[in-house]
Amino acid sequence: MKTVRHILWICIAFFSGILITLSQPLPYGDGLDEIASMEMKAFLGRLLPPPATLIDDYDVRYHRCVWEVDPAQQYIRGEVTTWFSPLIDAFDTICFNLCDSLTVNSVFYHSGSLPFFHSEGLVTIPLPAILASGTVDSITVVYEGAPPVTGFGSFVTEEHAGVPVLWTLSEPYGASDWWPCKNSLTDKADSIDVMIVHPAEYRAASNGLLVSEILHGSEMITHWKHRYPIVPYLVCMAVSNYAAYSDWVPYDTTLVEVLNYVYPEDSALAASQTPDIIPVMQLFDTLFGIYPFVAEKYGHCQFGWGGGMEHQTFTFVTSFGHELIAHELAHQWFGDMVTCASWEDIWLNEGFATYLSGLTYEHMFNGYWWMPFKKDRIGKVTSEPGGSVWCDDTTSVDRIFSTRLSYAKGAMILHQLRWIIGDSAFFTAVNNYLYDPALWHGFAHTYDLKNHLEASSGQDLTWYFDDWYTGQGFPSYLIRWGQSGDTLTLQIDQTQSHPSVSFFELPLPIRVKNSETDTNLRLENSFSGEVFNIIIPFQADSVLFDPDLWLISANNSVINALAETSFDQSIFLMPNPVHDLLTIWFREPFHEMSIDLFDEAGKRLLQLDASEKRQLRVDFTGKPAGVYLIRFRTETGVAVKSVVRW
């Protein structure tokens, strides 16, 4: 293969007026588990650590990338020219993150070459003269080598149907595994050009618009340009024998191209599925504004991972199921246009994308899949007692891309917020967040979203983010009800699955009904044991808790207090108070009976099966003195009794 520098001059000859001489002005004019398991990006369980050095003393303005690759070889030759602007005075050294597995051959600056140092993942280049803050300048790094095989996906060569394929996937820390960049969540290049030199029998995919494919001997030079800000981990490349076709999304008088690069053996199936993106993109446009990169394109490029990756303007996918393509499209707004400013806030990417895929079920398919979607996500969240949406370990790829926390819980705390502040305030806040000039095509922290939610709703939501963003767990409710005349009485008791939250203050959705009518209640529940007396104009025969699934909760019980009496009187606790062994005796055995023991804080200490038993014993030895609650669940209802330990 020819050297990359030789290829660059070929590119300049072909793309006259497109490439820029150094130092000139800027060149402007399907299922959640499958999705998350791919985005977890750790099929061998190994994640390269984040870059050791955070580079924050210059602003990236533009990258021109020339990459020479063959999908049959784990190797890259590259020449990356970066336009930059110092953010400090007396700027005399520029650095790039680049894996030590790659070799820097030379660095060019203006009309000459510069010395450099490359170690510990950092290329350090002393400049010949000091640059003032705000100056725009450029520098070129020429390099080559075999990117590390991390089991993580940064730069992968494999086969499909016996044909080589190369693809990149850099989230969260992998960009510098294969190209020199400022690998952080602090800076986006305003624009990029990508030239991929590859064997002529293949097609090459990247971000933005396809400018040209020029045959040069046995090689093809493919040029892509992207004129929107982009973070390094979203820069992409894929090369194989792709079949190409387009779907088109109409917006008034505008058509947005959805370009599909798929494996030939899968092209018929793909062509039957990818048009599903049309109503999804139109829905997101209605809810969150027009597709963020509307002046260019959107696309799907097939690759070899079990899900998808939201590369800006060109999502890499393994298949084309509805939820997968909806989730990855949603990332173009949440993750690509507005990117989490820290991996601690990854839920701003994944929670929103998961929730938006749910919104397609709310607004499409006659709403049929909306309830199953919510039930599934709540079930995932409550399958374990702890865990926060805030990512407390950004060195663990399993934790960053936790299906249960970053995806499902992230999505459902958004849904819960929508219930708390109302649809109008919620969607207004989210749109203001997306188009905030300080965040638009930039980066956001959780507090940025919180500020917009508070401004839109007029509420202080600190309590909510303390409980649901940094706090762990979820509530469980025991609701006793009865009716006398037109007065409905409800007593709300709450336990918590994790001690980090002492009480979840939430408005509770309650539906009261009989065979002829119903009414919906919203109870502002502020403490456990709270009693509500409500006038209703009919005699209720049932009370339903959260029938539309607005809340993250589990193990809830609703019982008619009048029907509870006989059930309660068939269970005896001896002795009470107790010091060591408590005997629980049943007048008659229950076919199905489970018992939960809780302390005063609502923490579950013990769970027992008492099915078909006449009695059993609970050992209180060593437990602190105080009041404990025992909950009995049977096939006919629920009862709660207290016991005192002295």
For each residue, the residues with C-beta under 8 A, 3 or more apart:
1: 68 70 77 197 219
2: 6 7 68 197 219
3: 6 7 77
4: 7 8 66 67 68 77 78 79 142 144 197
5: 8 9 79 142
6: 2 3 9 10
7: 2 3 4 10 11 66 68 195 197 221
8: 4 5 11 12 66 79 195
9: 5 6 12 13
10: 6 7 13 14 216 221
11: 7 8 14 15 19 66 195 221 223
12: 8 9 15 16 19
13: 9 10 16
14: 10 11 212 214 221
15: 11 12 18 19 211 212 223
16: 12 13
17:
18: 15 193 211 223 225
19: 11 12 15 64 193
20: 24 27 64
21: 24
22: 81 108 109 110 138 139 140
23: 110 137 138
24: 20 21
25: 136
26: 61 62 83 136 190 191
27: 20 62 191 193
28: 190 191 227
29: 227
30: 34 35 319 321 322 323 324
31: 34 35 321 323 324
32: 35 36 323 354 376 377 380 403 407 408
33: 36 37 403
34: 30 31 37 38 306 307 324
35: 30 31 32 38 39 307 308 323 324 327 328 354 407
36: 32 33 39 40 307 350 401 402 403 406 407
37: 33 34 40 306 307 403
38: 34 35 41 305 306 307 308 309 318
39: 35 36 171 307 308 309 350 401
40: 36 37 397 398 400 401 403
41: 38 47 152 153 169 171 172 174 305 397 401
42: 45 46 47 151 152 397 398 401
43: 151 153
44: 150 151 152
45: 42 151 398
46: 42 150 151 152
47: 41 42 150 152 173 395 396 397
48: 99 148 150 152 154 173 174 177
49: 52 173 395
50: 172 173 394 395
51: 54 97 121 122 173 176 183 184
52: 49 120 121 122
53: 95 97 120 121 122
54: 51 184 186
55: 58 95 96 97 182 184
56: 87 184 186 187
57: 86 87 88 91
58: 55 84 85 86 87 91 94 182
59: 84 85 86 87 187
60: 63 82 83 84 181 182 187 188 189 190
61: 26 83 84 85 136 189 190 191
62: 26 27 82 83 138 189 190 191 192
63: 60 80 81 82 83 181 189 191 192 193 235
64: 19 20 80 81 192 193 195
65: 78 79 80 81 179 192 193 194 195 235
66: 4 7 8 11 78 79 80 195 197
67: 4 76 77 78 179 194 195 196 197 237
68: 1 2 4 7 76 77 78 196 197 198
69: 73 75 76 77 166 196 197 198 237 239
70: 1 73 75 164 166 198 199 239
71: 157 164 165 166 198 199 202 239 240
72: 157 164
73: 69 70 157
74: 146 147 149 155 157
75: 69 70 144 145 146
76: 67 68 69 102 144 145 146 147 155 178 179
77: 1 3 4 67 68 69 143 144
78: 4 65 66 67 68 141 142 143 144 178 179 180
79: 4 5 8 65 66 140 141 142 143
80: 63 64 65 66 140 141 143 179 180 181
81: 22 63 64 65 138 139 140
82: 60 62 63 96 138 139 140 141 180 181 189
83: 26 60 61 62 63 136 137 138
84: 58 59 60 61 94 136 137 138 139
85: 58 59 61 133 134 135 136 137
86: 57 58 59 89 91 131 132 133 134 135
87: 56 57 58 59 91 133
88: 57 91 133
89: 86 132 133
90: 130
91: 57 58 86 87 88 94 127 130 131 132 133 135
92: 126 127 129 130 131
93: 124 125 126 127
94: 58 84 91 125 127 139
95: 53 55 122 123 124 125
96: 55 82 122 123 125 141 176 180 181 182
97: 51 53 55 121 122 123 175 176 180 181 182 183 184
98: 102 104 118 121 122 123 141 143 176 179 180 181
99: 48 102 121 147 148 176 177 178
100: 118 119 120 121
101: 145 146 147 148 177
102: 76 98 99 143 144 145 146 147 178
103: 118 143 144 145
104: 98 107 116 118 123 141 142 143 180
105: 142 143 144
106: 113 142
107: 104 113 114 115 116 123 125 139 140 141 142
108: 22 112 113 114 139 140 142
109: 22 112 113 114 125 127 128 139 140
110: 22 23
111:
112: 108 109
113: 106 107 108 109
114: 107 108 109 125 126 127 128 139
115: 107 125 126
116: 104 107 123 124 125 126
117: 123 124 125
118: 98 100 103 104 122 123 124
119: 100 122
120: 52 53 100
121: 51 52 53 97 98 99 100 176
122: 51 52 53 95 96 97 98 118 119
123: 95 96 97 98 104 107 116 117 118 141 180
124: 93 95 116 117 118
125: 93 94 95 96 107 109 114 115 116 117 139
126: 92 93 114 115 116
127: 91 92 93 94 109 114 130 131
128: 109 114
129: 92
130: 90 91 92 127
131: 86 91 92 127 135 137
132: 86 89 91 135
133: 85 86 87 88 89 91
134: 85 86
135: 85 86 91 131 132
136: 25 26 61 83 84 85
137: 23 83 84 85 131
138: 22 23 62 81 82 83 84
139: 22 81 82 84 94 107 108 109 114 125
140: 22 79 80 81 82 107 108 109
141: 78 79 80 82 96 98 104 107 123 180
142: 4 5 78 79 104 105 106 107 108
143: 77 78 79 80 98 102 103 104 105 180
144: 4 75 76 77 78 102 103 105
145: 75 76 101 102 103
146: 74 75 76 101 102
147: 74 76 99 101 102 154 155 177 178
148: 48 99 101 154 177
149: 74 156
150: 44 46 47 48 153 154 174 177
151: 42 43 44 45 46
152: 41 42 44 46 47 48 174 397
153: 41 43 150 156 168 169 174 305
154: 48 147 148 150 168 169 170 174 175 177 178
155: 74 76 147 166 168 174 177 178
156: 149 153 166 167 168 169 304
157: 71 72 73 74 164 165 166
158: 164 165 304
159: 162 163 164 165
160: 163 165 240 263 265 302 304
161: 263 264 265
162: 159
163: 159 160 240 241 263
164: 70 71 72 157 158 159 240
165: 71 157 158 159 160 238 239 240 263 303 304
166: 69 70 71 155 156 157 237 238 239 240
167: 156 236 237 238 239 301 303 304 316
168: 153 154 155 156 174 178 235 236 237 238
169: 41 153 154 156 174 236 303 305 309 316
170: 154 173 174 175 177 178 232 233 234 235 236
171: 39 41 174 233 234 309
172: 41 50 233 343 346 394 397 400
173: 47 48 49 50 51 170 176 183 233
174: 41 48 150 152 153 154 155 168 169 170 171 177 178 233
175: 97 154 170 178 179 181 183 232 233 235
176: 51 96 97 98 99 121 173 179 180 181 183 232
177: 48 99 101 147 148 150 154 155 170 174
178: 76 78 99 102 147 154 155 168 170 174 175
179: 65 67 76 78 80 98 175 176 232 235
180: 78 80 82 96 97 98 104 123 141 143 176
181: 60 63 80 82 96 97 98 175 176 232 235
182: 55 58 60 96 97 186 187 232
183: 51 97 173 175 176 232 233
184: 51 54 55 56 97 187 232
185: 231 339 340 341 342 343 443
186: 54 56 182 341 443
187: 56 59 60 182 184 231
188: 60 229 230 231 339 441 442 443
189: 60 61 62 63 82 192 229 230 232
190: 26 28 60 61 62 229
191: 26 27 28 61 62 63 225 226 227 228 229
192: 62 63 64 65 189 207 208 225 226 230 235
193: 18 19 27 63 64 65 223 224 225 226
194: 65 67 206 207 208 223 224 225 226 235 237
195: 7 8 11 64 65 66 67 221 222 223
196: 67 68 69 204 206 221 222 224 237 239
197: 1 2 4 7 66 67 68 69 219 220 221 222
198: 68 69 70 71 202 204 219 220 222 239
199: 70 71 202 218 219 220
200: 215 217 218 219 220
201: 241
202: 71 198 199 220 239 240 241 242
203: 213 222 239 240 241 242 244 261
204: 196 198 220 222 237 238 239
205: 224 236 237 238 239 242 261 299 301 314
206: 194 196 222 224 226 235 236 237 238 314
207: 192 194 224 226 230 234 235 236 311 312 313 314
208: 192 194 224 225 226 227 228 293 296 297 313
209: 224 225 226 296 297
210: 213 222 223 224 259
211: 15 18 223 224 225
212: 14 15 221 222 223
213: 203 210 220 221 222 223
214: 14 220 221 223
215: 200 219 220
216: 10 219 220 221
217: 200
218: 199 200
219: 1 2 197 198 199 200 215 216
220: 197 198 199 200 202 204 213 214 215 216
221: 7 10 11 14 195 196 197 212 213 214 216
222: 195 196 197 198 203 204 206 210 212 213
223: 11 15 18 193 194 195 210 211 212 213 214
224: 193 194 196 205 206 207 208 209 210 211
225: 18 191 192 193 194 208 209 211
226: 191 192 193 194 206 207 208 209 230 296 312 313
227: 28 29 191 208 295 296
228: 191 208 292 293 296 312 313 441
229: 188 189 190 191 441 442
230: 188 189 192 207 226 234 235 312 336
231: 185 187 188 234 339
232: 170 175 176 179 181 182 183 184 189 235
233: 170 171 172 173 174 175 183
234: 170 171 207 230 231 310 311 312 336 339
235: 63 65 168 170 175 179 181 192 194 206 207 230 232 311 312
236: 167 168 169 170 205 206 207 301 309 311 312 314 316
237: 67 69 166 167 168 194 196 204 205 206
238: 165 166 167 168 204 205 206 242 261 301 303 316
239: 69 70 71 165 166 167 196 198 202 203 204 205
240: 71 160 163 164 165 166 202 203 263
241: 163 201 202 203 263 264
242: 202 203 205 238 261 262 263 264 301 302
243: 261 262 263 264 267
244: 203 259 260 261 262
245: 260 262 267 271
246: 257 258 259 260
247: 257 258 260 274 275 277 278
248: 255 256 257 258 278
249: 255 256 258 277 278 281 282 291 298
250: 254 255 278 282
251: 254 255 256 282 285 290 291 294
252:
253:
254: 250 251 294
255: 248 249 250 251
256: 248 249 251 281 291 294 297 298
257: 246 247 248 297 298 299
258: 246 247 248 249 274 277 278 281 297 298 299 300
259: 210 244 246 297 298 299 300 314
260: 244 245 246 247 270 271 274 299 300 301
261: 203 205 238 242 243 244 299 300 301 302
262: 242 243 244 245 266 267 270 271 300 301 302
263: 160 161 163 165 240 241 242 243 266 267 302
264: 161 241 242 243 267
265: 160 161
266: 262 263 269 270 302
267: 243 245 262 263 264 270 271
268: 271 272
269: 266 272 273 320
270: 260 262 266 267 273 274 300 302 320
271: 245 260 262 267 268 274 275
272: 268 269 275
273: 269 270 276 320 321 325
274: 247 258 260 270 271 277 300 320 325
275: 247 271 272 278
276: 273 279 280 320 322 325
277: 247 249 258 274 280 281 298 300 325 326 329
278: 247 248 249 250 258 275 281 282
279: 276 282 283 364
280: 276 277 283 284 322 325 326 329 360 364
281: 249 256 258 277 278 284 285 291 298 329
282: 249 250 251 278 279 285 286
283: 279 280 286 287 359 360 363 364
284: 280 281 287 288 291 329 330 333 356
285: 251 281 282 288 289 290 291
286: 282 283
287: 283 284 359 427
288: 284 285 333 356 430 431 434
289: 285 292 333 431 434 435
290: 251 285 294
291: 249 251 256 281 284 285 294 298 332
292: 228 289 332 333 336 337 441
293: 208 228 296 297 298 312 313 332 336 337
294: 251 254 256 290 291
295: 227
296: 208 209 226 227 228 293 313
297: 208 209 256 257 258 259 293 313 314
298: 249 256 257 258 259 277 281 291 293 313 314 315 329 332
299: 205 257 258 259 260 261 313 314 315
300: 258 259 260 261 262 270 274 277 314 315 316 317 320 325
301: 167 205 236 238 242 260 261 262 311 314 315 316 317
302: 160 242 261 262 263 266 270 316 317 318
303: 165 167 169 238 309 316 317 318
304: 156 158 160 165 167 318
305: 38 41 153 169 308 309 316 318
306: 34 37 38 318
307: 34 35 36 37 38 39 317 318 324
308: 35 38 39 305 315 316 317 318 324 325 327 328
309: 38 39 169 171 236 303 305 315 316 317 328
310: 234 315 328 331 332 335 336 353
311: 207 234 235 236 301 314 315 316
312: 207 226 228 230 234 235 236 293 332 336
313: 207 208 226 228 293 296 297 298 299 332
314: 205 206 207 236 259 297 298 299 300 301 311
315: 298 299 300 301 308 309 310 311 325 328 329 331
316: 167 169 236 238 300 301 302 303 305 308 309 311
317: 300 301 302 303 307 308 309 320 324 325 328
318: 38 302 303 304 305 306 307 308
319: 30 324
320: 269 270 273 274 276 300 317 324 325
321: 30 31 273 324 325
322: 30 276 280 325 326 360
323: 30 31 32 35 326 327 357 360
324: 30 31 34 35 307 308 317 319 320 321 327 328
325: 273 274 276 277 280 300 308 315 317 320 321 322 328 329
326: 277 280 322 323 329 330 356 357 360
327: 35 308 323 324 330 331 353 354 356 357
328: 35 308 309 310 315 317 324 325 331 353
329: 277 280 281 284 298 315 325 326 332
330: 284 326 327 333 334 352 353 356 357
331: 310 315 327 328 334 335 336 349 353
332: 291 292 293 298 310 312 313 329 335 336 337
333: 284 288 289 292 330 336 337 338 352 356 434
334: 330 331 337 338 348 349 352 353 356 434
335: 310 331 332 338 339 340 348 349 350 352 353
336: 230 234 292 293 310 312 331 332 333 339
337: 292 293 332 333 334 434 440 441
338: 333 334 335 348 433 434 439 440 441 442 443 444
339: 185 188 231 234 335 336 349 442 443 444
340: 185 335 343 345 346 347 348 349 443 444 445
341: 185 186 345 443 444 445
342: 185 345 394 445
343: 172 185 340 346 391 394 400
344: 390 391 392 394
345: 340 341 342 348 390 391 444 445 446
346: 172 340 343 349 350 391 400 401 406
347: 340 350 351 389 390 391 405 406 409 410 446
348: 334 335 338 340 345 351 352 410 444 445 446 449
349: 331 334 335 339 340 346 352 353
350: 36 39 335 346 347 353 354 401 406 407 410
351: 347 348 354 355 389 406 407 409 410 411 413 414
352: 330 333 334 335 348 349 355 356 410 411 414
353: 310 327 328 330 331 334 335 349 350 356 357
354: 32 35 327 350 351 357 358 377 407 408 410 411
355: 351 352 358 359 410 411 412 414 415
356: 284 288 326 327 330 333 334 352 353 359 360
357: 323 326 327 330 353 354 360 361 373
358: 354 355 361 362 370 373 374 377 411 415
359: 283 287 355 356 362 363
360: 280 283 322 323 326 356 357 363 364
361: 357 358 364 365 367 368 369 370 372 373
362: 358 359 367 370
363: 283 359 360 367
364: 279 280 283 360 361
365: 361 368 369
366:
367: 361 362 363 370
368: 361 365
369: 361 365 372 373
370: 358 361 362 367 373 374
371: 374 375 548 549
372: 361 369 375 376
373: 357 358 361 369 370 376 377
374: 358 370 371 377 378 412 415 549
375: 371 372 378 379 549
376: 32 372 373 379 380
377: 32 354 358 373 374 380 381 408 411 412
378: 374 375 381 382 408 412 549 552 553 554
379: 375 376 382 383 554
380: 32 376 377 383 403 404 408 409
381: 377 378 404 405 408 409 412 474 552
382: 378 379 474 497 552 553 554 555
383: 379 380 404
384: 387 404
385: 472 473 497 498
386: 472 473 497 498 500
387: 384 402 404 405 409 472 473
388: 392 405 469 470 471 472 500
389: 347 351 405 406 409 410 413 468 469 470
390: 344 345 347 446 469 470
391: 343 344 345 346 347 394 399 400 402 405 406
392: 344 388 399
393: 396 399 400
394: 50 172 342 343 344 391 399 400
395: 47 49 50
396: 47 393 399 400
397: 40 41 42 47 152 172 400 401
398: 40 42 45 401 402
399: 391 392 393 394 396 402 405
400: 40 172 343 346 391 393 394 396 397 406
401: 36 39 40 41 42 346 350 397 398 406 407
402: 36 387 391 398 399 405 406 407
403: 32 33 36 37 40 380 406 407 408
404: 380 381 383 384 387 407 408 409
405: 347 381 387 388 389 391 399 402 408 409 410
406: 36 346 347 350 351 389 391 400 401 402 403 409 410
407: 32 35 36 350 351 354 401 402 403 404 410 411
408: 32 354 377 378 380 381 403 404 405 411 412
409: 347 351 380 381 387 389 404 405 406 412 413 552
410: 347 348 350 351 352 354 355 389 405 406 407 413 414
411: 351 352 354 355 358 377 407 408 414 415
412: 355 374 377 378 381 408 409 415 416 552
413: 351 389 409 410 416 417 468 469 552
414: 351 352 355 410 411 417 418
415: 355 358 374 411 412 418 419 550
416: 412 413 419 420 468 506 550 551 552
417: 413 414 420 421 426 453 461 464
418: 414 415 421 422 423 426 550
419: 415 416 507 509 550 551
420: 416 417 459 461 464 506 507
421: 417 418 425 426 429 453 456 457 459 461
422: 418 425 426 457
423: 418 426 427
424: 427 428
425: 421 422 428 429 453 456 457 458
426: 417 418 421 422 423 429 430 453 456 457
427: 287 423 424 430 431
428: 424 425 431 432 456
429: 421 425 426 432 433 449 452 453 455 456 457
430: 288 426 427 433 434 449 452
431: 288 289 427 428 434 435
432: 428 429 435 436 452 455 456
433: 338 429 430 436 439 444 448 449 452
434: 288 289 333 334 337 338 430 431 439 440
435: 289 431 432 440
436: 432 433 439 440 448 452
437: 440
438: 442 448
439: 338 433 434 436 442 443 444 448
440: 337 338 434 435 436 437
441: 188 228 229 292 337 338
442: 188 229 338 339 438 439
443: 185 186 188 338 339 340 341 439
444: 338 339 340 341 345 348 433 439 448 449
445: 340 341 342 345 348 448
446: 345 347 348 390 449 450 465 469
447: 450 451
448: 433 436 438 439 444 445 451 452
449: 348 429 430 433 444 446 452 453
450: 446 447 453 454 461 462 465
451: 447 448 454 455
452: 429 430 432 433 436 448 449 455 456
453: 417 421 425 426 429 449 450 456 457 459 461
454: 450 451 457 458 459 460 461
455: 429 432 451 452 458
456: 421 425 426 428 429 432 452 453
457: 421 422 425 426 429 453 454 461
458: 425 454 455
459: 420 421 453 454
460: 454 463
461: 417 420 421 450 453 454 457 464 465
462: 450 465 466
463: 460 466 467 505
464: 417 420 461 467 468 469
465: 446 450 461 462 468 469 470
466: 462 463 469 470 471
467: 463 464 471 501 504 505
468: 389 413 416 464 465 471 552
469: 388 389 390 413 446 464 465 466
470: 388 389 390 465 466
471: 388 466 467 468 498 500 501
472: 385 386 387 388 498 500 501
473: 385 386 387 496 497 498 500 501
474: 381 382 496 497 498 504 552 553 554
475: 494 495 496 497 504 506 551 553
476: 494 495 496 497 553 554 555 556
477: 492 493 494 508 545 553 556 557
478: 492 493 494 495 556 557 559 631 638 640
479: 490 491 492 493 510 543 545 556 557 558 559
480: 490 491 493 559 560 561 564
481: 488 489 490 491 540 543 558 559 560 561
482: 488 489 560 561 562
483: 487 488 489 536 539 540
484: 487 489
485:
486: 535 536 537
487: 483 484 533 534 535
488: 481 482 483 512 533 534 535 536 540
489: 481 482 483 484 531 532 533 534 561
490: 479 480 481 510 523 531 532 534 543
491: 479 480 481 529 530 531 532 561
492: 477 478 479 508 523 525 528 529 530 531 532
493: 477 478 479 480 528 529 640
494: 475 476 477 478 503 504 525 528 602
495: 475 476 478 528 598 602 603 604
496: 473 474 475 476 499 501 502 503 504 601 602 603
497: 382 385 386 473 474 475 476 554 604
498: 385 386 471 472 473 474 501
499: 496 502 601 603
500: 386 388 471 472 473
501: 467 471 472 473 496 498 504
502: 496 499 601
503: 494 496 527 528
504: 467 474 475 494 496 501
505: 463 467 525 526
506: 416 420 475 525 551
507: 419 420 522 523 524 525
508: 477 492 521 522 523 524 525 545 546 551
509: 419 520 521 522 545 546 547 548 550 551
510: 479 490 520 521 522 523 543 544 545 546
511: 518 519 520 521 543 544 547
512: 488 518 519 521 536 540 542 543 544
513: 517 518 519 540 541 542 543 544
514: 517 518 538 539 540 541 542
515: 541
516: 538
517: 513 514 538
518: 511 512 513 514
519: 511 512 513 536 538
520: 509 510 511
521: 508 509 510 511 512 534
522: 507 508 509 510
523: 490 492 507 508 510 532
524: 507 508
525: 492 494 505 506 507 508 530
526: 505 530
527: 503 530
528: 492 493 494 495 503 602
529: 491 492 493
530: 491 492 525 526 527
531: 489 490 491 492
532: 489 490 491 492 523
533: 487 488 489
534: 487 488 489 490 521
535: 486 487 488
536: 483 486 488 512 519 540
537: 486
538: 514 516 517 519
539: 483 514
540: 481 483 488 512 513 514 536 543
541: 513 514 515
542: 512 513 514
543: 479 481 490 510 511 512 513 540 558 560
544: 510 511 512 513 547 558
545: 477 479 508 509 510 556 558
546: 508 509 510 549 550 551 553 556
547: 509 511 544
548: 371 509
549: 371 374 375 378 546
550: 415 416 418 419 509 546
551: 416 419 475 506 508 509 546
552: 378 381 382 409 412 413 416 468 474
553: 378 382 474 475 476 477 546 556
554: 378 379 382 474 476 497
555: 382 476
556: 476 477 478 479 545 546 553
557: 477 478 479 631 633 638
558: 479 481 543 544 545
559: 478 479 480 481 563 564 637 638 639
560: 480 481 482 543 563 564
561: 480 481 482 489 491 564 565
562: 482 565
563: 559 560 566 567 637
564: 480 559 560 561 567 568 637 638 639
565: 561 562 568 569
566: 563 569 570
567: 563 564 570 571 634 636 637 639
568: 564 565 571 639 641
569: 565 566
570: 566 567 586 587 588
571: 567 568 584 585 586 587 632 639 641
572: 584 585 586 587
573: 576 578 582 583 584 585 630 641 643
574: 582 583 585
575: 578 582 583
576: 573 582 643 644
577: 643 644 645 646
578: 573 575 581 582 620 643 644 645 646
579: 620 645 646
580: 619 620 621
581: 578 617 618 619 620 621
582: 573 574 575 576 578 617 618 619 620 643
583: 573 574 575 615 616 617
584: 571 572 573 595 610 615 616 617 618 630
585: 571 572 573 574 614 615
586: 570 571 572 589 590 593 610 613 614 615
587: 570 571 572
588: 570
589: 586 593 611 612 613 614
590: 586 593 610 611 612 634 635
591: 611 612 634 635
592: 611 634 635
593: 586 589 590 609 610 611 612 613 632 633 634
594: 607 608 609 610 611 632 633
595: 584 606 607 608 609 610 616 630 631 632 633
596: 604 606 607 630 631 633
597: 604 605 606 607 608 618 628 629 630
598: 495 602 603 604 605 628 629 630 631
599: 602 603 605 624 626 628
600: 626 627 628
601: 496 499 502
602: 494 495 496 528 598 599
603: 495 496 499 598 599
604: 495 497 596 597 598 607
605: 597 598 599 623 628
606: 595 596 597 618
607: 594 595 596 597 604
608: 594 595 597 616 618
609: 593 594 595
610: 584 586 590 593 594 595 613 616 632
611: 589 590 591 592 593 594
612: 589 590 591 593
613: 586 589 593 610 616
614: 585 586 589
615: 583 584 585 586
616: 583 584 595 608 610 613
617: 581 582 583 584
618: 581 582 584 597 606 608 630
619: 580 581 582
620: 578 579 580 581 582 623 628 645
621: 580 581
622:
623: 605 620 628 645
624: 599 645
625: 645 646
626: 599 600 644 645
627: 600 642 643 644 645
628: 597 598 599 600 605 620 623 642 643 644 645
629: 597 598 640 641 642 643
630: 573 584 595 596 597 598 618 640 641 642 643
631: 478 557 595 596 598 638 639 640
632: 571 593 594 595 610 638 639 640 641
633: 557 593 594 595 596 638
634: 567 590 591 592 593 637 638
635: 590 591 592
636: 567
637: 559 563 564 567 634
638: 478 557 559 564 631 632 633 634
639: 559 564 567 568 571 631 632
640: 478 493 629 630 631 632
641: 568 571 573 629 630 632
642: 627 628 629 630
643: 573 576 577 578 582 627 628 629 630
644: 576 577 578 626 627 628
645: 577 578 579 620 623 624 625 626 627 628
646: 577 578 579 625
